[in-house]
Amino acid sequence: MVCVGLLVFVLFPAASEGTRKVNQLGAAAVKAGIKPCGPKRGDRPCCGDGKCDAPEDEITCMADCPGVQTTEMCGEEPHSDRGGKGLTFGVSHRAKSAQDCCDKCSASTRGCNSWTFCGYPVCFGLDTGWNHTYGECWLRKLEDPNKPTFGQRGEYAMRYRRKMLRTRRSCTDIDTPGGMSPGWVCPPTHVPWTSGSIGGKTDLTTKWQTGGGWGNMRIHQLAADGTPIEASCTRNGGQACDPNKLDHGRRLAGEEHGVEAGRP
């Protein structure tokens, strides 16, 4: 009698982008030992504490690096894109630095009081048509520079990053945000733009999150534990979110509320 052994192979499906746990900072940051800030970090150095300390850099910790690069008069808030009536088309209106962009606004004779600058090699746009790059300087005029409106602000929600993952077709991995991907093709962890209101005051201790989608961007203030405060939700230049329309303010379990953000 001959016994024939059967080899049984059990195939386990690979974790998909929608199910596997992802560190908010990306694979390169994890490899460098960088930890995101959270309630359990205490006073230990972490990405998100407002200090760009080694080994953090613009690629591994966008939250902190490079930080504020202008004088107090510029009212700069990193990771923000201010609104206002457009005075220049940034794709063709360039500045050497954030300070230079702010100075151009101050010197404007058209009432400029709001500036937005791209200080990274590539600044991920909410649209898919333009390849925004270093040096773009958008000048605008706000009705009240002390009450600015924003198109984007703070970190990007994980759900938004997943939604926009294939905006640039060569981006395939959620673990390579921003500069961790070749040519900065993948959505970064944070809004890459920096902006300010001339003479305005900015509270850099308040954290924000941008989510939603093109034509329906939603901005939430974040609580101390990193979860969005629903009552703070604004959309499309300062309008209040309506939970009955286009999922404004819709509560989302898991990824958008920081469960997958890798917070310790």
VOROLUM-484644 format. One record per residue (C-alpha): residue number from 1; x, y, z; residue in three letters. Coordinates in Angstrom, 1 decimal. Layout:
residues N
[site NUM [X Y Z] ALA]
...
***
This chain:
residues 264
[site 1 [0.0 0.0 0.0] MET]
[site 2 [1.4 3.3 -1.0] VAL]
[site 3 [0.5 6.4 1.0] CYS]
[site 4 [0.4 9.6 -0.9] VAL]
[site 5 [1.0 12.6 1.3] GLY]
[site 6 [-0.8 15.7 0.5] LEU]
[site 7 [0.8 19.1 1.0] LEU]
[site 8 [-1.7 21.6 1.9] VAL]
[site 9 [-0.9 25.3 1.3] PHE]
[site 10 [-2.9 27.8 3.2] VAL]
[site 11 [-2.9 31.2 1.5] LEU]
[site 12 [-3.4 34.1 3.7] PHE]
[site 13 [-4.4 37.3 1.9] PRO]
[site 14 [-2.0 40.2 2.2] ALA]
[site 15 [-3.0 43.1 4.3] ALA]
[site 16 [-4.7 45.6 2.2] SER]
[site 17 [-4.2 49.4 2.4] GLU]
[site 18 [-7.6 49.6 3.9] GLY]
[site 19 [-7.1 47.1 6.7] THR]
[site 20 [-3.5 47.0 7.8] ARG]
[site 21 [-2.4 49.2 10.7] LYS]
[site 22 [-0.4 52.2 9.4] VAL]
[site 23 [1.9 54.5 11.3] ASN]
[site 24 [0.8 58.1 10.7] GLN]
[site 25 [4.4 59.2 10.1] LEU]
[site 26 [5.4 56.7 7.4] GLY]
[site 27 [7.9 53.8 7.2] ALA]
[site 28 [11.1 56.0 7.0] ALA]
[site 29 [10.1 57.7 10.3] ALA]
[site 30 [9.5 54.4 12.0] VAL]
[site 31 [12.9 53.1 10.8] LYS]
[site 32 [14.6 56.3 12.2] ALA]
[site 33 [12.9 55.7 15.6] GLY]
[site 34 [10.8 58.8 15.5] ILE]
[site 35 [7.6 58.6 17.6] LYS]
[site 36 [4.4 60.6 17.1] PRO]
[site 37 [3.3 62.7 20.0] CYS]
[site 38 [0.4 61.4 22.1] GLY]
[site 39 [-0.9 61.3 25.7] PRO]
[site 40 [1.6 58.5 26.6] LYS]
[site 41 [4.7 60.3 25.4] ARG]
[site 42 [4.7 62.8 28.2] GLY]
[site 43 [7.6 65.2 28.0] ASP]
[site 44 [9.7 62.8 25.9] ARG]
[site 45 [10.7 64.2 22.4] PRO]
[site 46 [8.2 63.3 19.7] CYS]
[site 47 [7.1 64.3 16.3] CYS]
[site 48 [4.4 66.9 16.8] GLY]
[site 49 [5.9 68.8 19.8] ASP]
[site 50 [6.8 71.8 17.7] GLY]
[site 51 [10.5 71.3 17.8] LYS]
[site 52 [12.5 70.1 14.8] CYS]
[site 53 [15.1 68.1 16.6] ASP]
[site 54 [17.4 65.4 15.0] ALA]
[site 55 [16.8 62.8 13.7] PRO]
[site 56 [13.6 64.6 12.6] GLU]
[site 57 [13.7 66.4 9.3] ASP]
[site 58 [11.3 67.6 6.6] GLU]
[site 59 [10.8 64.0 5.3] ILE]
[site 60 [10.5 62.0 8.6] THR]
[site 61 [8.6 64.6 10.6] CYS]
[site 62 [6.7 67.1 8.6] MET]
[site 63 [4.7 68.1 11.7] ALA]
[site 64 [7.7 69.9 13.2] ASP]
[site 65 [10.0 70.6 10.3] CYS]
[site 66 [11.0 73.1 9.2] PRO]
[site 67 [8.7 75.1 11.5] GLY]
[site 68 [8.2 78.8 11.5] VAL]
[site 69 [10.6 80.5 9.1] GLN]
[site 70 [9.5 84.2 9.3] THR]
[site 71 [9.4 87.1 11.6] THR]
[site 72 [6.6 87.7 14.0] GLU]
[site 73 [5.0 90.3 11.8] MET]
[site 74 [4.2 87.7 9.2] CYS]
[site 75 [1.8 85.8 11.5] GLY]
[site 76 [3.0 82.5 10.1] GLU]
[site 77 [1.2 79.2 10.7] GLU]
[site 78 [3.0 76.1 9.3] PRO]
[site 79 [0.7 73.6 7.5] HIS]
[site 80 [-1.9 76.0 6.5] SER]
[site 81 [-3.4 77.5 3.3] ASP]
[site 82 [-5.1 80.8 4.0] ARG]
[site 83 [-8.0 82.1 2.0] GLY]
[site 84 [-8.9 85.6 0.7] GLY]
[site 85 [-9.3 87.4 -2.6] LYS]
[site 86 [-6.6 86.3 -4.9] GLY]
[site 87 [-4.0 88.9 -5.9] LEU]
[site 88 [-1.4 86.7 -7.6] THR]
[site 89 [-1.3 83.3 -9.3] PHE]
[site 90 [1.3 81.4 -7.3] GLY]
[site 91 [2.3 79.0 -10.0] VAL]
[site 92 [4.0 81.9 -11.8] SER]
[site 93 [4.5 84.3 -8.9] HIS]
[site 94 [7.6 83.0 -7.0] ARG]
[site 95 [9.5 83.8 -3.9] ALA]
[site 96 [12.9 82.6 -2.6] LYS]
[site 97 [11.6 81.8 0.9] SER]
[site 98 [8.5 82.1 3.2] ALA]
[site 99 [10.0 85.4 4.5] GLN]
[site 100 [10.4 86.7 0.9] ASP]
[site 101 [6.8 85.8 0.2] CYS]
[site 102 [5.6 87.6 3.3] CYS]
[site 103 [7.7 90.6 2.4] ASP]
[site 104 [6.2 90.7 -1.1] LYS]
[site 105 [2.7 90.8 0.5] CYS]
[site 106 [3.8 93.6 2.9] SER]
[site 107 [5.2 95.6 0.0] ALA]
[site 108 [2.1 95.1 -2.2] SER]
[site 109 [0.1 98.2 -3.1] THR]
[site 110 [-3.1 96.1 -3.6] ARG]
[site 111 [-4.0 95.6 0.0] GLY]
[site 112 [-2.4 92.2 0.5] CYS]
[site 113 [-2.7 90.9 4.1] ASN]
[site 114 [-2.6 87.1 3.5] SER]
[site 115 [0.2 85.0 2.0] TRP]
[site 116 [0.7 81.3 1.3] THR]
[site 117 [4.1 79.7 0.4] PHE]
[site 118 [5.2 76.3 -0.8] CYS]
[site 119 [8.4 75.5 1.1] GLY]
[site 120 [8.8 71.9 0.1] TYR]
[site 121 [10.1 70.4 -3.2] PRO]
[site 122 [6.4 69.6 -4.0] VAL]
[site 123 [3.3 70.8 -2.3] CYS]
[site 124 [0.5 68.4 -2.7] PHE]
[site 125 [-2.6 70.1 -4.2] GLY]
[site 126 [-6.2 69.4 -3.5] LEU]
[site 127 [-6.7 69.4 -7.2] ASP]
[site 128 [-5.0 67.1 -9.7] THR]
[site 129 [-4.2 69.6 -12.4] GLY]
[site 130 [-1.2 71.6 -11.1] TRP]
[site 131 [2.2 70.4 -10.0] ASN]
[site 132 [2.8 72.8 -7.1] HIS]
[site 133 [6.5 73.3 -6.4] THR]
[site 134 [8.9 75.1 -4.1] TYR]
[site 135 [8.7 78.9 -4.3] GLY]
[site 136 [5.0 79.4 -5.2] GLU]
[site 137 [3.8 82.5 -3.4] CYS]
[site 138 [0.1 83.2 -3.4] TRP]
[site 139 [-0.9 86.7 -2.2] LEU]
[site 140 [-4.5 87.4 -1.1] ARG]
[site 141 [-6.6 89.9 0.7] LYS]
[site 142 [-8.7 88.8 3.7] LEU]
[site 143 [-11.7 90.9 4.9] GLU]
[site 144 [-10.3 90.5 8.4] ASP]
[site 145 [-6.7 89.2 8.8] PRO]
[site 146 [-7.3 88.5 12.4] ASN]
[site 147 [-10.1 86.1 11.4] LYS]
[site 148 [-8.6 84.2 8.5] PRO]
[site 149 [-10.3 81.5 6.6] THR]
[site 150 [-8.5 78.4 5.4] PHE]
[site 151 [-8.7 75.9 2.6] GLY]
[site 152 [-6.4 73.4 4.4] GLN]
[site 153 [-5.0 73.3 7.8] ARG]
[site 154 [-2.9 71.0 10.0] GLY]
[site 155 [-2.5 67.3 9.5] GLU]
[site 156 [-4.3 65.3 6.8] TYR]
[site 157 [-6.8 62.7 8.1] ALA]
[site 158 [-5.7 59.2 7.3] MET]
[site 159 [-9.0 58.6 5.5] ARG]
[site 160 [-8.2 61.6 3.2] TYR]
[site 161 [-4.7 60.3 2.5] ARG]
[site 162 [-6.1 56.9 1.5] ARG]
[site 163 [-8.7 58.6 -0.7] LYS]
[site 164 [-6.0 60.6 -2.5] MET]
[site 165 [-3.4 57.9 -2.6] LEU]
[site 166 [-3.6 57.4 -6.4] ARG]
[site 167 [-4.0 61.0 -7.3] THR]
[site 168 [-0.5 60.7 -8.7] ARG]
[site 169 [-0.6 57.2 -10.3] ARG]
[site 170 [3.0 56.4 -9.4] SER]
[site 171 [2.0 56.5 -5.7] CYS]
[site 172 [1.1 53.1 -4.4] THR]
[site 173 [2.0 52.9 -0.7] ASP]
[site 174 [0.4 54.7 2.2] ILE]
[site 175 [3.6 54.1 4.2] ASP]
[site 176 [5.6 56.5 2.0] THR]
[site 177 [4.0 59.9 2.5] PRO]
[site 178 [5.4 63.1 1.0] GLY]
[site 179 [9.1 63.0 0.7] GLY]
[site 180 [9.3 59.3 1.4] MET]
[site 181 [8.0 58.7 -2.0] SER]
[site 182 [10.0 59.3 -5.2] PRO]
[site 183 [9.2 62.8 -6.4] GLY]
[site 184 [7.0 63.5 -3.5] TRP]
[site 185 [4.1 61.9 -5.4] VAL]
[site 186 [2.2 60.5 -2.3] CYS]
[site 187 [-0.1 62.5 0.0] PRO]
[site 188 [2.0 63.9 2.9] PRO]
[site 189 [1.1 63.6 6.5] THR]
[site 190 [0.5 67.3 6.8] HIS]
[site 191 [-0.6 70.3 4.7] VAL]
[site 192 [2.7 71.2 2.9] PRO]
[site 193 [1.8 74.9 2.6] TRP]
[site 194 [2.7 77.6 5.1] THR]
[site 195 [0.8 80.8 5.4] SER]
[site 196 [0.3 83.9 7.4] GLY]
[site 197 [-1.7 87.1 8.0] SER]
[site 198 [0.3 90.3 8.1] ILE]
[site 199 [0.3 91.5 11.7] GLY]
[site 200 [-1.9 88.7 12.8] GLY]
[site 201 [-1.4 86.5 15.9] LYS]
[site 202 [-1.3 82.7 15.6] THR]
[site 203 [-1.7 80.1 18.4] ASP]
[site 204 [0.6 77.4 17.3] LEU]
[site 205 [-0.4 75.2 20.3] THR]
[site 206 [-3.8 74.5 18.7] THR]
[site 207 [-3.8 71.5 16.3] LYS]
[site 208 [-6.0 71.0 13.2] TRP]
[site 209 [-6.9 68.3 10.8] GLN]
[site 210 [-8.0 68.4 7.2] THR]
[site 211 [-10.2 65.8 5.6] GLY]
[site 212 [-13.2 65.4 3.3] GLY]
[site 213 [-12.5 65.8 -0.5] GLY]
[site 214 [-12.1 68.2 -3.3] TRP]
[site 215 [-15.0 70.7 -3.2] GLY]
[site 216 [-15.9 69.6 0.3] ASN]
[site 217 [-12.8 70.0 2.5] MET]
[site 218 [-13.5 69.8 6.2] ARG]
[site 219 [-11.2 71.2 8.9] ILE]
[site 220 [-11.5 70.2 12.5] HIS]
[site 221 [-9.7 71.4 15.6] GLN]
[site 222 [-8.1 68.5 17.4] LEU]
[site 223 [-8.6 67.7 21.1] ALA]
[site 224 [-5.7 67.0 23.4] ALA]
[site 225 [-5.9 63.2 22.6] ASP]
[site 226 [-5.8 63.9 18.9] GLY]
[site 227 [-9.5 63.3 18.0] THR]
[site 228 [-11.4 65.8 15.9] PRO]
[site 229 [-13.8 68.1 17.8] ILE]
[site 230 [-17.0 67.8 15.7] GLU]
[site 231 [-18.4 71.2 16.8] ALA]
[site 232 [-15.3 72.9 15.4] SER]
[site 233 [-15.9 71.6 11.9] CYS]
[site 234 [-15.7 74.2 9.0] THR]
[site 235 [-15.7 73.6 5.3] ARG]
[site 236 [-14.9 75.5 2.1] ASN]
[site 237 [-13.5 78.7 3.4] GLY]
[site 238 [-15.1 78.9 6.8] GLY]
[site 239 [-18.7 77.7 6.3] GLN]
[site 240 [-20.2 75.6 9.1] ALA]
[site 241 [-20.3 71.9 8.4] CYS]
[site 242 [-23.8 70.4 8.0] ASP]
[site 243 [-24.0 66.7 9.1] PRO]
[site 244 [-27.0 66.3 6.7] ASN]
[site 245 [-25.1 67.3 3.6] LYS]
[site 246 [-22.2 65.7 1.8] LEU]
[site 247 [-21.2 63.9 5.0] ASP]
[site 248 [-20.1 67.2 6.6] HIS]
[site 249 [-19.0 66.4 10.2] GLY]
[site 250 [-19.7 62.7 9.7] ARG]
[site 251 [-18.1 60.8 12.6] ARG]
[site 252 [-15.8 58.1 11.3] LEU]
[site 253 [-14.6 55.3 13.4] ALA]
[site 254 [-10.9 54.2 13.3] GLY]
[site 255 [-8.5 55.8 10.9] GLU]
[site 256 [-9.8 59.4 10.7] GLU]
[site 257 [-10.0 59.7 14.4] HIS]
[site 258 [-6.4 58.6 15.1] GLY]
[site 259 [-6.8 54.9 15.9] VAL]
[site 260 [-4.5 54.1 13.0] GLU]
[site 261 [-2.3 57.2 13.5] ALA]
[site 262 [0.3 55.3 15.5] GLY]
[site 263 [-0.2 57.4 18.5] ARG]
[site 264 [1.5 55.7 21.6] PRO]
***
